[in-house]
C-alpha cells in the first residue's frame, strides 16, 4: 500500500479540524491520526458538540478492487476497518 498516492496524502490530514457546511447545518469535525496498518489506511473523526458521535474511514485493496468504507456511530472504534477487511476477504476469494 505504501506505493498508493493515498498512503502519502492521508497523513497530511492527521490531527486537523475542518468545518462541514452542509445545507442548513454546519458542523466541526476533528480528524485523528491516520494509521497505515497491514495495507489498510484508517482515520477516526469526531464531531464537536455531538455527544460522542464520530466516524471511521478505512481504505484498502484486494486484488484489483479499492475498498473505501465510512462507518459512523456513537462509538465507531474500528468498525470501518473491520468492514473493509470483511469485504476484502470476500473479494480475495473471487
MODELLER restraints for C-alpha pairs under 7 A, 6 or more apart:
rsr = mdl.restraints
at = mdl.atoms
rsr.add(forms.Gaussian(group=physical.xy_distance, feature=features.Distance(at['CA:1:A'], at['CA:7:A']), mean=6.74, stdev=0.5))
rsr.add(forms.Gaussian(group=physical.xy_distance, feature=features.Distance(at['CA:1:A'], at['CA:39:A']), mean=5.17, stdev=0.5))
rsr.add(forms.Gaussian(group=physical.xy_distance, feature=features.Distance(at['CA:7:A'], at['CA:41:A']), mean=6.93, stdev=0.5))
rsr.add(forms.Gaussian(group=physical.xy_distance, feature=features.Distance(at['CA:10:A'], at['CA:34:A']), mean=6.64, stdev=0.5))
rsr.add(forms.Gaussian(group=physical.xy_distance, feature=features.Distance(at['CA:11:A'], at['CA:34:A']), mean=5.40, stdev=0.5))
rsr.add(forms.Gaussian(group=physical.xy_distance, feature=features.Distance(at['CA:14:A'], at['CA:31:A']), mean=5.93, stdev=0.5))
rsr.add(forms.Gaussian(group=physical.xy_distance, feature=features.Distance(at['CA:14:A'], at['CA:32:A']), mean=5.52, stdev=0.5))
rsr.add(forms.Gaussian(group=physical.xy_distance, feature=features.Distance(at['CA:14:A'], at['CA:33:A']), mean=4.53, stdev=0.5))
rsr.add(forms.Gaussian(group=physical.xy_distance, feature=features.Distance(at['CA:14:A'], at['CA:34:A']), mean=5.53, stdev=0.5))
rsr.add(forms.Gaussian(group=physical.xy_distance, feature=features.Distance(at['CA:15:A'], at['CA:30:A']), mean=6.98, stdev=0.5))
rsr.add(forms.Gaussian(group=physical.xy_distance, feature=features.Distance(at['CA:15:A'], at['CA:31:A']), mean=5.18, stdev=0.5))
rsr.add(forms.Gaussian(group=physical.xy_distance, feature=features.Distance(at['CA:15:A'], at['CA:32:A']), mean=4.85, stdev=0.5))
rsr.add(forms.Gaussian(group=physical.xy_distance, feature=features.Distance(at['CA:15:A'], at['CA:33:A']), mean=5.58, stdev=0.5))
rsr.add(forms.Gaussian(group=physical.xy_distance, feature=features.Distance(at['CA:16:A'], at['CA:30:A']), mean=5.96, stdev=0.5))
rsr.add(forms.Gaussian(group=physical.xy_distance, feature=features.Distance(at['CA:16:A'], at['CA:31:A']), mean=5.24, stdev=0.5))
rsr.add(forms.Gaussian(group=physical.xy_distance, feature=features.Distance(at['CA:17:A'], at['CA:28:A']), mean=6.92, stdev=0.5))
rsr.add(forms.Gaussian(group=physical.xy_distance, feature=features.Distance(at['CA:17:A'], at['CA:29:A']), mean=5.55, stdev=0.5))
rsr.add(forms.Gaussian(group=physical.xy_distance, feature=features.Distance(at['CA:17:A'], at['CA:30:A']), mean=4.49, stdev=0.5))
rsr.add(forms.Gaussian(group=physical.xy_distance, feature=features.Distance(at['CA:17:A'], at['CA:31:A']), mean=5.96, stdev=0.5))
rsr.add(forms.Gaussian(group=physical.xy_distance, feature=features.Distance(at['CA:18:A'], at['CA:28:A']), mean=5.81, stdev=0.5))
rsr.add(forms.Gaussian(group=physical.xy_distance, feature=features.Distance(at['CA:18:A'], at['CA:29:A']), mean=5.41, stdev=0.5))
rsr.add(forms.Gaussian(group=physical.xy_distance, feature=features.Distance(at['CA:18:A'], at['CA:30:A']), mean=6.69, stdev=0.5))
rsr.add(forms.Gaussian(group=physical.xy_distance, feature=features.Distance(at['CA:19:A'], at['CA:26:A']), mean=6.88, stdev=0.5))
rsr.add(forms.Gaussian(group=physical.xy_distance, feature=features.Distance(at['CA:19:A'], at['CA:27:A']), mean=5.72, stdev=0.5))
rsr.add(forms.Gaussian(group=physical.xy_distance, feature=features.Distance(at['CA:19:A'], at['CA:28:A']), mean=4.48, stdev=0.5))
rsr.add(forms.Gaussian(group=physical.xy_distance, feature=features.Distance(at['CA:19:A'], at['CA:29:A']), mean=6.27, stdev=0.5))
rsr.add(forms.Gaussian(group=physical.xy_distance, feature=features.Distance(at['CA:20:A'], at['CA:26:A']), mean=5.59, stdev=0.5))
rsr.add(forms.Gaussian(group=physical.xy_distance, feature=features.Distance(at['CA:20:A'], at['CA:27:A']), mean=5.22, stdev=0.5))
rsr.add(forms.Gaussian(group=physical.xy_distance, feature=features.Distance(at['CA:20:A'], at['CA:28:A']), mean=6.21, stdev=0.5))
rsr.add(forms.Gaussian(group=physical.xy_distance, feature=features.Distance(at['CA:21:A'], at['CA:27:A']), mean=6.73, stdev=0.5))
rsr.add(forms.Gaussian(group=physical.xy_distance, feature=features.Distance(at['CA:27:A'], at['CA:47:A']), mean=6.94, stdev=0.5))
rsr.add(forms.Gaussian(group=physical.xy_distance, feature=features.Distance(at['CA:28:A'], at['CA:47:A']), mean=5.82, stdev=0.5))
rsr.add(forms.Gaussian(group=physical.xy_distance, feature=features.Distance(at['CA:28:A'], at['CA:48:A']), mean=5.58, stdev=0.5))
rsr.add(forms.Gaussian(group=physical.xy_distance, feature=features.Distance(at['CA:29:A'], at['CA:45:A']), mean=6.40, stdev=0.5))
rsr.add(forms.Gaussian(group=physical.xy_distance, feature=features.Distance(at['CA:29:A'], at['CA:46:A']), mean=5.54, stdev=0.5))
rsr.add(forms.Gaussian(group=physical.xy_distance, feature=features.Distance(at['CA:29:A'], at['CA:47:A']), mean=4.43, stdev=0.5))
rsr.add(forms.Gaussian(group=physical.xy_distance, feature=features.Distance(at['CA:29:A'], at['CA:48:A']), mean=5.93, stdev=0.5))
rsr.add(forms.Gaussian(group=physical.xy_distance, feature=features.Distance(at['CA:30:A'], at['CA:45:A']), mean=5.49, stdev=0.5))
rsr.add(forms.Gaussian(group=physical.xy_distance, feature=features.Distance(at['CA:30:A'], at['CA:46:A']), mean=5.24, stdev=0.5))
rsr.add(forms.Gaussian(group=physical.xy_distance, feature=features.Distance(at['CA:30:A'], at['CA:47:A']), mean=6.35, stdev=0.5))
rsr.add(forms.Gaussian(group=physical.xy_distance, feature=features.Distance(at['CA:31:A'], at['CA:44:A']), mean=6.23, stdev=0.5))
rsr.add(forms.Gaussian(group=physical.xy_distance, feature=features.Distance(at['CA:31:A'], at['CA:45:A']), mean=4.57, stdev=0.5))
rsr.add(forms.Gaussian(group=physical.xy_distance, feature=features.Distance(at['CA:31:A'], at['CA:46:A']), mean=6.76, stdev=0.5))
rsr.add(forms.Gaussian(group=physical.xy_distance, feature=features.Distance(at['CA:32:A'], at['CA:43:A']), mean=5.99, stdev=0.5))
rsr.add(forms.Gaussian(group=physical.xy_distance, feature=features.Distance(at['CA:32:A'], at['CA:44:A']), mean=5.29, stdev=0.5))
rsr.add(forms.Gaussian(group=physical.xy_distance, feature=features.Distance(at['CA:32:A'], at['CA:45:A']), mean=5.89, stdev=0.5))
rsr.add(forms.Gaussian(group=physical.xy_distance, feature=features.Distance(at['CA:33:A'], at['CA:43:A']), mean=6.17, stdev=0.5))
rsr.add(forms.Gaussian(group=physical.xy_distance, feature=features.Distance(at['CA:34:A'], at['CA:41:A']), mean=6.97, stdev=0.5))
rsr.add(forms.Gaussian(group=physical.xy_distance, feature=features.Distance(at['CA:34:A'], at['CA:42:A']), mean=5.75, stdev=0.5))
rsr.add(forms.Gaussian(group=physical.xy_distance, feature=features.Distance(at['CA:34:A'], at['CA:43:A']), mean=4.72, stdev=0.5))
rsr.add(forms.Gaussian(group=physical.xy_distance, feature=features.Distance(at['CA:35:A'], at['CA:41:A']), mean=5.57, stdev=0.5))
rsr.add(forms.Gaussian(group=physical.xy_distance, feature=features.Distance(at['CA:35:A'], at['CA:42:A']), mean=5.22, stdev=0.5))
rsr.add(forms.Gaussian(group=physical.xy_distance, feature=features.Distance(at['CA:35:A'], at['CA:43:A']), mean=6.29, stdev=0.5))
rsr.add(forms.Gaussian(group=physical.xy_distance, feature=features.Distance(at['CA:36:A'], at['CA:42:A']), mean=6.61, stdev=0.5))
rsr.add(forms.Gaussian(group=physical.xy_distance, feature=features.Distance(at['CA:39:A'], at['CA:60:A']), mean=6.20, stdev=0.5))
rsr.add(forms.Gaussian(group=physical.xy_distance, feature=features.Distance(at['CA:40:A'], at['CA:58:A']), mean=6.67, stdev=0.5))
rsr.add(forms.Gaussian(group=physical.xy_distance, feature=features.Distance(at['CA:40:A'], at['CA:59:A']), mean=5.66, stdev=0.5))
rsr.add(forms.Gaussian(group=physical.xy_distance, feature=features.Distance(at['CA:40:A'], at['CA:60:A']), mean=4.64, stdev=0.5))
rsr.add(forms.Gaussian(group=physical.xy_distance, feature=features.Distance(at['CA:41:A'], at['CA:58:A']), mean=5.49, stdev=0.5))
rsr.add(forms.Gaussian(group=physical.xy_distance, feature=features.Distance(at['CA:41:A'], at['CA:59:A']), mean=5.12, stdev=0.5))
rsr.add(forms.Gaussian(group=physical.xy_distance, feature=features.Distance(at['CA:41:A'], at['CA:60:A']), mean=6.46, stdev=0.5))
rsr.add(forms.Gaussian(group=physical.xy_distance, feature=features.Distance(at['CA:42:A'], at['CA:56:A']), mean=6.93, stdev=0.5))
rsr.add(forms.Gaussian(group=physical.xy_distance, feature=features.Distance(at['CA:42:A'], at['CA:57:A']), mean=5.45, stdev=0.5))
rsr.add(forms.Gaussian(group=physical.xy_distance, feature=features.Distance(at['CA:42:A'], at['CA:58:A']), mean=4.23, stdev=0.5))
rsr.add(forms.Gaussian(group=physical.xy_distance, feature=features.Distance(at['CA:42:A'], at['CA:59:A']), mean=6.44, stdev=0.5))
rsr.add(forms.Gaussian(group=physical.xy_distance, feature=features.Distance(at['CA:42:A'], at['CA:81:A']), mean=6.86, stdev=0.5))
rsr.add(forms.Gaussian(group=physical.xy_distance, feature=features.Distance(at['CA:43:A'], at['CA:56:A']), mean=5.64, stdev=0.5))
rsr.add(forms.Gaussian(group=physical.xy_distance, feature=features.Distance(at['CA:43:A'], at['CA:57:A']), mean=5.52, stdev=0.5))
rsr.add(forms.Gaussian(group=physical.xy_distance, feature=features.Distance(at['CA:43:A'], at['CA:58:A']), mean=6.75, stdev=0.5))
rsr.add(forms.Gaussian(group=physical.xy_distance, feature=features.Distance(at['CA:44:A'], at['CA:55:A']), mean=5.80, stdev=0.5))
rsr.add(forms.Gaussian(group=physical.xy_distance, feature=features.Distance(at['CA:44:A'], at['CA:56:A']), mean=4.34, stdev=0.5))
rsr.add(forms.Gaussian(group=physical.xy_distance, feature=features.Distance(at['CA:44:A'], at['CA:57:A']), mean=6.55, stdev=0.5))
rsr.add(forms.Gaussian(group=physical.xy_distance, feature=features.Distance(at['CA:45:A'], at['CA:54:A']), mean=5.43, stdev=0.5))
rsr.add(forms.Gaussian(group=physical.xy_distance, feature=features.Distance(at['CA:45:A'], at['CA:55:A']), mean=5.15, stdev=0.5))
rsr.add(forms.Gaussian(group=physical.xy_distance, feature=features.Distance(at['CA:45:A'], at['CA:56:A']), mean=6.08, stdev=0.5))
rsr.add(forms.Gaussian(group=physical.xy_distance, feature=features.Distance(at['CA:46:A'], at['CA:52:A']), mean=6.91, stdev=0.5))
rsr.add(forms.Gaussian(group=physical.xy_distance, feature=features.Distance(at['CA:46:A'], at['CA:53:A']), mean=6.14, stdev=0.5))
rsr.add(forms.Gaussian(group=physical.xy_distance, feature=features.Distance(at['CA:46:A'], at['CA:54:A']), mean=4.14, stdev=0.5))
rsr.add(forms.Gaussian(group=physical.xy_distance, feature=features.Distance(at['CA:46:A'], at['CA:55:A']), mean=6.44, stdev=0.5))
rsr.add(forms.Gaussian(group=physical.xy_distance, feature=features.Distance(at['CA:47:A'], at['CA:53:A']), mean=5.92, stdev=0.5))
rsr.add(forms.Gaussian(group=physical.xy_distance, feature=features.Distance(at['CA:47:A'], at['CA:54:A']), mean=5.73, stdev=0.5))
rsr.add(forms.Gaussian(group=physical.xy_distance, feature=features.Distance(at['CA:52:A'], at['CA:74:A']), mean=5.31, stdev=0.5))
rsr.add(forms.Gaussian(group=physical.xy_distance, feature=features.Distance(at['CA:52:A'], at['CA:75:A']), mean=6.94, stdev=0.5))
rsr.add(forms.Gaussian(group=physical.xy_distance, feature=features.Distance(at['CA:53:A'], at['CA:73:A']), mean=5.72, stdev=0.5))
rsr.add(forms.Gaussian(group=physical.xy_distance, feature=features.Distance(at['CA:53:A'], at['CA:74:A']), mean=4.25, stdev=0.5))
rsr.add(forms.Gaussian(group=physical.xy_distance, feature=features.Distance(at['CA:53:A'], at['CA:75:A']), mean=6.85, stdev=0.5))
rsr.add(forms.Gaussian(group=physical.xy_distance, feature=features.Distance(at['CA:54:A'], at['CA:72:A']), mean=5.61, stdev=0.5))
rsr.add(forms.Gaussian(group=physical.xy_distance, feature=features.Distance(at['CA:54:A'], at['CA:73:A']), mean=5.79, stdev=0.5))
rsr.add(forms.Gaussian(group=physical.xy_distance, feature=features.Distance(at['CA:54:A'], at['CA:74:A']), mean=5.98, stdev=0.5))
rsr.add(forms.Gaussian(group=physical.xy_distance, feature=features.Distance(at['CA:54:A'], at['CA:75:A']), mean=6.72, stdev=0.5))
rsr.add(forms.Gaussian(group=physical.xy_distance, feature=features.Distance(at['CA:54:A'], at['CA:76:A']), mean=6.45, stdev=0.5))
rsr.add(forms.Gaussian(group=physical.xy_distance, feature=features.Distance(at['CA:55:A'], at['CA:70:A']), mean=6.69, stdev=0.5))
rsr.add(forms.Gaussian(group=physical.xy_distance, feature=features.Distance(at['CA:55:A'], at['CA:71:A']), mean=5.42, stdev=0.5))
rsr.add(forms.Gaussian(group=physical.xy_distance, feature=features.Distance(at['CA:55:A'], at['CA:72:A']), mean=4.00, stdev=0.5))
rsr.add(forms.Gaussian(group=physical.xy_distance, feature=features.Distance(at['CA:55:A'], at['CA:73:A']), mean=6.37, stdev=0.5))
rsr.add(forms.Gaussian(group=physical.xy_distance, feature=features.Distance(at['CA:55:A'], at['CA:76:A']), mean=5.78, stdev=0.5))
rsr.add(forms.Gaussian(group=physical.xy_distance, feature=features.Distance(at['CA:56:A'], at['CA:70:A']), mean=5.76, stdev=0.5))
rsr.add(forms.Gaussian(group=physical.xy_distance, feature=features.Distance(at['CA:56:A'], at['CA:71:A']), mean=5.40, stdev=0.5))
rsr.add(forms.Gaussian(group=physical.xy_distance, feature=features.Distance(at['CA:56:A'], at['CA:72:A']), mean=6.44, stdev=0.5))
rsr.add(forms.Gaussian(group=physical.xy_distance, feature=features.Distance(at['CA:56:A'], at['CA:76:A']), mean=6.19, stdev=0.5))
rsr.add(forms.Gaussian(group=physical.xy_distance, feature=features.Distance(at['CA:56:A'], at['CA:78:A']), mean=6.96, stdev=0.5))
rsr.add(forms.Gaussian(group=physical.xy_distance, feature=features.Distance(at['CA:56:A'], at['CA:79:A']), mean=6.90, stdev=0.5))
rsr.add(forms.Gaussian(group=physical.xy_distance, feature=features.Distance(at['CA:56:A'], at['CA:80:A']), mean=5.60, stdev=0.5))
rsr.add(forms.Gaussian(group=physical.xy_distance, feature=features.Distance(at['CA:57:A'], at['CA:69:A']), mean=5.58, stdev=0.5))
rsr.add(forms.Gaussian(group=physical.xy_distance, feature=features.Distance(at['CA:57:A'], at['CA:70:A']), mean=4.43, stdev=0.5))
rsr.add(forms.Gaussian(group=physical.xy_distance, feature=features.Distance(at['CA:57:A'], at['CA:71:A']), mean=6.49, stdev=0.5))
rsr.add(forms.Gaussian(group=physical.xy_distance, feature=features.Distance(at['CA:57:A'], at['CA:80:A']), mean=5.68, stdev=0.5))
rsr.add(forms.Gaussian(group=physical.xy_distance, feature=features.Distance(at['CA:58:A'], at['CA:68:A']), mean=5.79, stdev=0.5))
rsr.add(forms.Gaussian(group=physical.xy_distance, feature=features.Distance(at['CA:58:A'], at['CA:69:A']), mean=5.26, stdev=0.5))
rsr.add(forms.Gaussian(group=physical.xy_distance, feature=features.Distance(at['CA:58:A'], at['CA:70:A']), mean=6.61, stdev=0.5))
rsr.add(forms.Gaussian(group=physical.xy_distance, feature=features.Distance(at['CA:58:A'], at['CA:80:A']), mean=5.43, stdev=0.5))
rsr.add(forms.Gaussian(group=physical.xy_distance, feature=features.Distance(at['CA:58:A'], at['CA:81:A']), mean=5.32, stdev=0.5))
rsr.add(forms.Gaussian(group=physical.xy_distance, feature=features.Distance(at['CA:58:A'], at['CA:84:A']), mean=6.70, stdev=0.5))
rsr.add(forms.Gaussian(group=physical.xy_distance, feature=features.Distance(at['CA:59:A'], at['CA:67:A']), mean=5.56, stdev=0.5))
rsr.add(forms.Gaussian(group=physical.xy_distance, feature=features.Distance(at['CA:59:A'], at['CA:68:A']), mean=4.49, stdev=0.5))
rsr.add(forms.Gaussian(group=physical.xy_distance, feature=features.Distance(at['CA:59:A'], at['CA:69:A']), mean=6.48, stdev=0.5))
rsr.add(forms.Gaussian(group=physical.xy_distance, feature=features.Distance(at['CA:60:A'], at['CA:66:A']), mean=6.00, stdev=0.5))
rsr.add(forms.Gaussian(group=physical.xy_distance, feature=features.Distance(at['CA:60:A'], at['CA:67:A']), mean=5.27, stdev=0.5))
rsr.add(forms.Gaussian(group=physical.xy_distance, feature=features.Distance(at['CA:60:A'], at['CA:68:A']), mean=6.73, stdev=0.5))
rsr.add(forms.Gaussian(group=physical.xy_distance, feature=features.Distance(at['CA:60:A'], at['CA:84:A']), mean=6.89, stdev=0.5))
rsr.add(forms.Gaussian(group=physical.xy_distance, feature=features.Distance(at['CA:61:A'], at['CA:67:A']), mean=5.68, stdev=0.5))
rsr.add(forms.Gaussian(group=physical.xy_distance, feature=features.Distance(at['CA:61:A'], at['CA:88:A']), mean=6.87, stdev=0.5))
rsr.add(forms.Gaussian(group=physical.xy_distance, feature=features.Distance(at['CA:62:A'], at['CA:88:A']), mean=5.25, stdev=0.5))
rsr.add(forms.Gaussian(group=physical.xy_distance, feature=features.Distance(at['CA:62:A'], at['CA:91:A']), mean=6.15, stdev=0.5))
rsr.add(forms.Gaussian(group=physical.xy_distance, feature=features.Distance(at['CA:62:A'], at['CA:92:A']), mean=5.81, stdev=0.5))
rsr.add(forms.Gaussian(group=physical.xy_distance, feature=features.Distance(at['CA:63:A'], at['CA:92:A']), mean=6.18, stdev=0.5))
rsr.add(forms.Gaussian(group=physical.xy_distance, feature=features.Distance(at['CA:67:A'], at['CA:84:A']), mean=6.19, stdev=0.5))
rsr.add(forms.Gaussian(group=physical.xy_distance, feature=features.Distance(at['CA:69:A'], at['CA:80:A']), mean=5.51, stdev=0.5))
rsr.add(forms.Gaussian(group=physical.xy_distance, feature=features.Distance(at['CA:69:A'], at['CA:84:A']), mean=6.17, stdev=0.5))
rsr.add(forms.Gaussian(group=physical.xy_distance, feature=features.Distance(at['CA:70:A'], at['CA:80:A']), mean=5.76, stdev=0.5))
rsr.add(forms.Gaussian(group=physical.xy_distance, feature=features.Distance(at['CA:71:A'], at['CA:79:A']), mean=6.11, stdev=0.5))
rsr.add(forms.Gaussian(group=physical.xy_distance, feature=features.Distance(at['CA:71:A'], at['CA:80:A']), mean=5.09, stdev=0.5))
